[in-house]
Amino acid sequence: MGKDLAISMTATTSNEATASTVNLGPAAGLASKESGARIPLAPEFVSPDDFSPLEVVYDFGNVRREDIEAGPRSIWRYKQLLPVPPNVADYPNTEPGCTRLIKADRLAAELGVRKLWIKDDTGNPTHSFKDRVVAVALAAAREFGFKVLACPSTGNLANATAAAAARAGWESVVLIPSSLERAKVLTTAVYDGALIAVDGNYDDVNRLATELAAEHEDWAFVNVNVRPYYSEGSKTLGFEVAEQLGWRLPEQIVVPIASGSQLTKVDKGFQEFGQLGLVEPTPYRVFGAQATGCSPVSAAFRSGHDVVQPVKPDTIARSLAIGAPADGPYVLDTVRRTGGAIEDVTDAEVVEGIRLLARTEGVFAETAGGVTMACAKKLLETGKLDPDAETVLLITGDGLKTLDAVADQVGPRATVPPSAAAVHEALERGRG
Ligand SMILES: *Cc1c(COP(=O)(O)O)cnc(C)c1O
């Protein structure tokens, strides 16, 4: 995100809709995250004032619980709190959200925690939380007059972008590192958009996307030029958790960190619900989870720094493998302000985390979920998570996408001839 680029983006943005005609519901403008300097709603992501990231600011009306409860069973029940037009649900879209919040009593017992919940976002249309952010980005992009949806991705975003574009009848351009898991390549390619594998890691792909976004002013890169809108989609995770708990906030929440956007927006969702009187603004602590092989935010937290030093990722948790996380500093702010902490875990612990969650709760998470699970365990063991406080773990992606992570460790107990005696014998041996 260089300064030159920011200037050229400003100069070349000329989509069909102009600031005066776009209707993004309660969204009133964009503001620099640092100086607060405002600009009108536009497909921009860098403040012309100070080159820091832009964020959506709102004029909320009177938002009532009853209106939300009467809304659709998707993230659009929160449309009064998102940068989307009032008729957003009338367009064909993937209708993400309203995933399960399950009370995880067996896992809680194993960990020695009193009240534990799993927010199971594997239940989204393309099996990760990315459907939420892409749906909001597409709704805003449509309002700005875009017709091509694009992204650089570590996998889940590729799935979500290609599927959302297919459903909307848009073209898609999806850039992935060529080393991506086979399952994530196939589950993107099947939607038949333009999928391009790039020889390089995610940070290379991301840089390439920023370059292309400046060249192709008719492409909406969900996490680049329309990133301010995209990232607001993560608030719906916070909204749903609070609504599903019976209109109240949890005391602790553990969130995985890739770019860091999700973590900061779950916090923003909790804050907005409090400010609007939808919940009591009770205190809560936000905890972050990373894989040790890509843990720049965890490292900065541990050493007390405000600056996040980029790293070269090396972990099986590829969906979290962003070595230069755009929202890293804001994650540090959120975690420190709420009194939380950030932890990181090895790949072996990630696999153990996946298996622990599957064994105790019947939820099969991808490696990112293993990161959240294993970090929660470590945060408990080190006394940072309070075992007596109500805790929510965000499980953001499905294990079917990262089968290789557990492939060496699980399988049939035995292969037997089709005879009852042989089955009994195998079960006996298993017990022994
Ligand atoms: C993208 C992703 C995240 C975190 O995303 P942020 O970039 O931090 O917002 C978490 N879990 C999964 C499975 C993801 O795909």
The ligand as an ORCA input file, in Angstrom:
! r2SCAN-3c Opt
* xyz 0 1
  C      -9.433    -15.170      6.517
  C      -9.653    -16.071      7.670
  C      -9.529    -15.647      9.007
  C      -9.072    -14.287      9.493
  O      -9.160    -13.256      8.659
  P      -8.636    -11.772      8.911
  O      -7.824    -11.475      7.700
  O      -7.836    -11.735     10.164
  O      -9.867    -10.966      8.978
  C      -9.814    -16.557      9.991
  N     -10.187    -17.813      9.714
  C     -10.314    -18.260      8.459
  C     -10.713    -19.676      8.241
  C     -10.055    -17.411      7.392
  O     -10.190    -17.871      6.158
*
